[in-house]
Amino acid sequence: MDNSDKFRKIAQAKETPPEVVKIITDMLDLVDMMPKRSKSKNVPTENKERNSATYEIRTKLKDFRPSI
């Protein structure tokens, strides 16, 4: 069950106030109008060895002390 199904159930419940039902149905209409995103199969995986490295970069700027 996705979130939109949960909101539809809330909107259909008898105890939900009409103002809330209107807000939920308007939001769900907007969500339905949005283009669906396809899930890409070519998502790069994280390289944990490379990401665990720490790099130190030093630079010197002309007429600036101390160096960074």
KELO-967211 format. One record per residue (C-alpha): z negated, y negated, x; residue in one letter; residue number from 1. Coordinates in Angstrom, 1 decimal. Example, Ala and Ser with C-alpha at 12.3 -4.5 7.8 and 13.67 -1.06 7.14 Angstrom:
BEGIN
MARKOL      z      y      x residuo num
MARKOL   -7.8    4.5   12.3       A   1
MARKOL   -7.1    1.1   13.7       S   2
! end
This chain:
BEGIN
MARKOL      z      y      x residuo num
MARKOL    0.0    0.0    0.0       M   1
MARKOL    1.0   -3.3    1.5       D   2
MARKOL   -0.6   -6.7    0.9       N   3
MARKOL    1.8   -7.8   -1.8       S   4
MARKOL    0.9   -4.7   -3.8       D   5
MARKOL   -2.8   -5.6   -3.5       K   6
MARKOL   -2.1   -9.1   -4.7       F   7
MARKOL    0.0   -7.8   -7.7       R   8
MARKOL   -3.0   -5.6   -8.7       K   9
MARKOL   -5.3   -8.6   -8.6       I  10
MARKOL   -2.8  -10.7  -10.7       A  11
MARKOL   -2.6   -7.9  -13.2       Q  12
MARKOL   -6.3   -7.4  -13.6       A  13
MARKOL   -7.8   -8.6  -16.9       K  14
MARKOL  -10.6  -10.5  -15.3       E  15
MARKOL   -8.4  -12.6  -13.0       T  16
MARKOL   -8.2  -16.2  -14.3       P  17
MARKOL   -4.7  -17.4  -15.4       P  18
MARKOL   -4.7  -20.2  -12.8       E  19
MARKOL   -5.1  -17.6  -10.0       V  20
MARKOL   -2.5  -15.3  -11.6       V  21
MARKOL    0.0  -18.2  -11.5       K  22
MARKOL   -0.8  -19.0   -7.8       I  23
MARKOL   -0.4  -15.3   -6.8       I  24
MARKOL    2.8  -14.8   -8.7       T  25
MARKOL    4.3  -18.0   -7.2       D  26
MARKOL    3.3  -16.9   -3.7       M  27
MARKOL    4.8  -13.4   -4.3       L  28
MARKOL    8.0  -15.0   -5.6       D  29
MARKOL    8.3  -17.0   -2.3       L  30
MARKOL    7.6  -13.9   -0.2       V  31
MARKOL   10.3  -12.0   -2.1       D  32
MARKOL   12.8  -14.8   -1.4       M  33
MARKOL   12.2  -14.6    2.4       M  34
MARKOL   14.7  -12.6    4.4       P  35
MARKOL   13.4   -9.2    5.5       K  36
MARKOL   13.0   -8.7    9.2       R  37
MARKOL   14.3   -5.5   10.7       S  38
MARKOL   12.2   -3.8   13.3       K  39
MARKOL   14.0   -3.7   16.6       S  40
MARKOL   14.0   -0.4   18.4       K  41
MARKOL   14.6   -2.1   21.7       N  42
MARKOL   11.1   -3.7   22.0       V  43
MARKOL   10.1   -3.7   25.7       P  44
MARKOL    6.9   -1.9   26.5       T  45
MARKOL    4.1   -3.5   28.5       E  46
MARKOL    3.9   -2.6   32.2       N  47
MARKOL    0.1   -2.4   32.6       K  48
MARKOL    0.4   -2.1   36.4       E  49
MARKOL    2.4   -5.2   36.8       R  50
MARKOL    0.3   -7.2   34.3       N  51
MARKOL   -2.9   -6.3   36.1       S  52
MARKOL   -1.8   -8.1   39.4       A  53
MARKOL   -3.2  -11.5   40.3       T  54
MARKOL   -1.0  -14.0   42.0       Y  55
MARKOL   -2.1  -17.1   44.0       E  56
MARKOL    0.4  -19.9   44.4       I  57
MARKOL   -0.3  -22.7   46.9       R  58
MARKOL    1.8  -25.9   47.2       T  59
MARKOL    1.6  -29.1   49.1       K  60
MARKOL    2.6  -32.4   47.7       L  61
MARKOL    3.7  -35.2   49.9       K  62
MARKOL    1.1  -37.9   50.3       D  63
MARKOL   -1.4  -36.0   48.2       F  64
MARKOL   -4.7  -34.6   49.4       R  65
MARKOL   -6.2  -32.0   49.0       P  66
MARKOL   -3.5  -29.4   48.7       S  67
MARKOL   -3.4  -27.6   45.4       I  68
! end
